[in-house]
């Protein structure tokens, strides 16, 4: 596995989704959590439908290249979806979520469901596992999968009102069959009274486990108080954090929502999400921290990824194929572009689109080369928070016929 299962919570962050609208229906509820199929790397986001009753969920399968939904599935009578997990079984993604009977809109049990686009499943549908309750009095049960070490973690609450206790219990997954053995291998209780005042303060927003460490995600939308805390499975002690998370500055709304682990060869990523909009449809933004170490002081966050031409701009080919990447150097993350576009531009505006993985939170800009027109051979290009790459300077008598991006390097946030 990775050089360390303990992820540097202060390290540079990258991005998976950037303001993706959850617009399958007119939902007013935020996206709750996400999971990644460990084999196909397909990304799934779950949202509370809110209609006709609480406990109903909408699951989106996302196109990571465009940042838009591919298709959806409905889950009726399951729960809140405040944390989910994923397994790959028999060529199909299966998702873990909370399941009824419900207390409010939270499931008291957990269950695994096959992803079936366009369908509506209930806890009694074929293919859904028998809902499991970790203890007879468990409330607000929620699951997460460690896809590297093949373990299922279940968070649950016990105790009367005012005396609630929070537990995390782990169960082994057979790496061949995918079956879960419902005999817990370890259990830890979240220590309350310090940073974790009680079972709901700070607001729990997700969790994920990687090897010997459990990561807890907390925070509220109206406060700048998003934190990640790493807890040891050995004794429940804090080994890192609570670390204040400042990723994605400039979001209209910063409600932390969900975590998961994505295996990346010998390394792994810790994904964490935000509900980032005040209006409907609600938007999902997903970021990550990774286990991989810098090489000679440079950490690659996102490798070279293709850019798409718009407004008639044509990507050049071969070594000039337009691409971008994110690298971190000495505490600063840089967006680097290369290649170029052929075009016929006589007015300022967008000529290319960056994928969500490269989209900044705030506009970044650089001076780049262009065709020589009357001694003018440089133009300014900018990338905005929607990933639009625009050019400035062309006019009817100052036509731009190609743009080179090889010297684009700008601080990215």
N, C-alpha and C positions, 0 to 999 in steps of 0.2 A: 504494500500500500504506500501511501505518501510518506514523506520524510517525517511528518508529524501529524497526528490526528487533532492536535490542538491548533486551531486556526488563529492567526494573528488578527484579533478584532480591531486593531488600530491600523491595519494594513490598507493598501489601496483597494478601492472597490470598482467593479465593472457593472455592466448593465445587460439585462436579458430582454425586458420589455420596457417601452417608453410611452406611457400614456395611452395604453390600449383601451379603447372603449368596450365595455361589457354591455353590448347592445342587442343581444338576442331577443330580449323583450324589454318593455319599459320598466326596468327594475330601478328602484331607488336605493337599494341596499348595496353596500360595498362588497367587492370581492373579498373572500375570507382567507383563502390559503391557496397553495399550489403544490404540485408534485411533478416529478420527472420520471418517465419510464427509463429505467437504468440501461436498457438495451437499445431502444430506438431514439432515446433522448427527446421524445415528444413531451411537450409541456402542457399541463392541465391546470386550469384555474377554476375554483368553485365559488359560486355566489349564492346567497340566500335569495330565493325568488320572492318571498313575502306574500305570495298569492297562490292558492286561495287561503292557505293557512301557514302558520309558522312550521318549520321543520322540513320544508321543501327546498330543494337545491337545484341549481343549474350548473352543469359542468361544461366548461369550454375546453376544446382542444385547440391549441394555438399554433399558428405558423410562425416559427421563430425568425424566419427571414424577413417577413413583412410586418410582424407584430400584430397580425389580425387573426380573429377566430377562423378555424377551418370548419368546425361543426360543433354540435352541442348534444347533451343528454340531460334528461330530467330525473331527479331522485325524489320520490314522494314519501314522506313520513320517516325521514332519516335523522335530521337534526340541523345543526348550525354550520357544520363544515369548517369550524374554526381551526382545524388542522386535519390534513389528509396525508396519505402516503400512496406509493405506487409499487407494483410488482409487474414483471413480465412473465406471463404463463401461457404456454402453448401458442406463442405467436401473437398474443393479445395483451393489451394493458389492462390490469385490474387495479382498482383504486380502493384504498381503505378510507372509511369515514365513520363518524359517529352514527348510531342507529337507534331507533326507538325500541321500547317505549320512551316517550319524551317527558322531560320535565321542563316546561316552557317550550322553547324551541331547541333545546339541547338534548342529544341522545344520552341515554344511560349505558349504552352498549356500543361496541364497535363491530363493523362488518366489512367484508370485501365484496366489491361489485365489479363485474366486467364492464369495460367501456363499450357501450353500444350506441353509436351516434344516431340521433333522431328518435330514440326510444325513451319511454318513461318506465323506470323500474321502481319497485317497492321492496321492502325487506323480505317479502315472500316470493319474489320473482325467481325463476330458474337461474342458476348461476350465482346467486347471492348466498354467501356463507351464513350459517346460523349466527345471529348476533351474540356476541360474547360480552359478559359483564365481569370485570376483574375482581370485584367483591360484591357480596349481596346488597351492600348499601351504597355502591358507587354511583355518583352523579357526575354529569358533564364529562363523560368519557370521550377521549379523542385520541386518534392513533397517528403514528408516524413510522416510516420504514427507514432503517439504516441499510442501504443497498450494498454497502461495501462489506459489512460484517454479518449481514443476513440476520437482522434482529428487528422485531416489532416492539415499539415503545407505546405504552398507553398511559396517558395522563388522566387522573380522576380525582374527585373530591369526596370526602366522607365527613360525617359529623353534623350535629345539629346547627341551626342558625346561630351565628356568633361564635361557634366553636369548630369551624371548618378546618380541615387538614387537607393538604395537597400532596399527592403521591405520584410517582412515576414508576412504572413496572415494566420489565422487559422480558420478551418471550423469544425463543429461538425460531428461526425460519430454516427449513431444510433447503439448502442451496440447489438441490436437484429437482425436487418436486414442488417447492414453494409452499409446502404445508407448514402451518404454525403449530408448535407444541405448546398447549395451554398450561404449562408448568413454568412459572416465573423463575428466571435465573438470577434476577437481582431486583431489588426495590429500594428506592430512596424516597425520603420525605423532604419536601421543600421546607427549609427553615424559615419560619415566619417571625416577624417582630423587628427585623432590621430593614434592609432595602425592600424586601418583600413584606410589606406591612401586614397584609392578610391575603386571603385567597383571591381577591379581586383588585388589590392595590399594590403596585402599579398594575394596570390592566394587562392581563395575559393575552398575547396576540399570536402565539405560536411557539413551537419547539421542534428541535431536530437532534438526532443522536448520530455521532460518528465515533466508532470505537469506544474509547474509555471516557468520552466527554459528551455531556448533554448541554445543548445550547438553548437558552430561553430568550424569548423575544417579547418585549413589553413596551407600552406607551399609549398615549391618547392623541386624538386628532387635533384637539384645541391647544395642546401644549407641546413645547419643544423638548419632549422627554422620552424619545425613542432610545432604548438600550438593548444590548445583547449581553447576556451573562453566560459564561461557561462554567459548568458544574461537573465535579468528578463523580463518576459512577461508583468509585471505590468507597467514598465516605460521605458524599453529598456536599463537600466543601466547595467554595468558590475558587476556581483556579485562574479565571480571567474576568475582568469586568466587575460590576456593571459598566460597560463601555457605551458612552454616548455616541449614537450613530447620526452623522450629519450628511449622509449620502443624499444625492438628488436635491440640492438646494433649489429653492424657487417653486416647489410644488404648491399649488393652491391649498391642498389639504395633505397633511402628513400623518395619516393614521397607519401605523404598522399593521401588516396583515400577512401572517403565515411564513413558514420556513420549510426548507427541505434540503437534503443532500443530493448532489448530482455527481456520480463518479466520472472522473475524467482520466482514464488510463490509470497511471500510478498515482494520480493526484485526485483531489476532490474539491468541489465547490459547495459553499454554504449559501443557498439562495434565501433572500428575505424580501418581502414585498411591502408596497404601500398602496393605499387607496388615495389617489392623488387629485381628486376633483371635487368641487362643491356642487356641480350640476349633474343632471341626468343626460346621457348615460354616464354611470360612474366609470372611472378609468383605473386601470391597473398598471403599476410600474414595479418591475422586479429587478433587483440588483444582486450582486454576489461578492463574497470574499473567497479566497482560494488558499489551498495548502501549499501550492508550489512556491519554491524559494527563488529569490532574484538570482540571475546569472550575471556575474561581474557588475553587480549593482543595478541591473535592469530587470524589471519584472514584466513579462508579457501578460496582459490581461485579456486582450482579444486579438487573435491572429488576423492576418490579411483577409479582408472580406470584401466582396465585390460591391461596387456602387452602381446604381441604376440611372440611366439618362432619362430626362424629362424634357418637354417642350422642344422636341426635335433634336436634342443633343445626342450624338452617337458615341458610345464608348469605343475608344481605340482598342486595338487588339495586340496580342503577344505580350511583350514586356511592358507595353504601354497600357495594358488593361487597367482601368481605374479601380483602385482598392484602398482600403483604409485599415488601420489597426490602432489599438490603445496600448501604450507602454507607460510604466511608472519608473521614474528616475529621481532619486534623491527626494522622495516625498511628494513629487508632482507628477500627475498623470497627463500625458500628451496624446493628442489626436494627430496621427501622421497619415498623410494621403500620398498616393503616387499614381502614375499613369496619366491619362488625359482623355479629353472628349473633343471630337470634331463637331462643329456647330456653325450656325449662321445667325448670330445674335446682334440685334441693333437696339436693344433696350434692356435696362436692368431687370433682373428677375431670376427665378430658380432655373437651373439647368441639370440638376442631378438630385438624387435622393439617397441619403445614408440609411442603412438598416438600423433597427432599434438598438443593437449592441454598440453602435458607435455614436448614437445621438446624444448631444450634450444637454445639460439642464439649462445652460445659458449660452447665448450666442458667442461663437468663437470665430476669429477671422485671421486671414493671412494674405500677403501679396504673392501672386503666382505669375508664371510666364504665360504669354499669349502670342498670337501672330503680330508681327511688326507692322503697324499701320501709322505711317508718318512719324516714325520715331517712338511711337508708343508701343511698348512691348511688355508691359506689366499691368495687371489688373487686380482688384481686390475681390476676394471671395469670402463668403460668410456661411456658417452653418448655424441654423437656429434650433430652438428646442423641439421642433417637429422633424428635425433631420433634413430640412430643405437646404441644399447647397446652392447659393445664389451668387451671381456675378454683378459687379458694379463697374460702370465706366463706359459700356458700349453705347453708341448713338448711331443714327442713320449714316453719318459720315465717319464713324469710327467703328466699323464692323469687326466683330470678333469671330474668327473662323476656326480657331482651336484654342483650348485651354489646357495648360500643363499643370499638374498638381504635385510634382516631385518635391518641391521645396515647401509644401504645406506642413507645418508643425506648430501646434498651438496648445497652450495649457487647456485642459478639458476638465469640466466639472459637471 
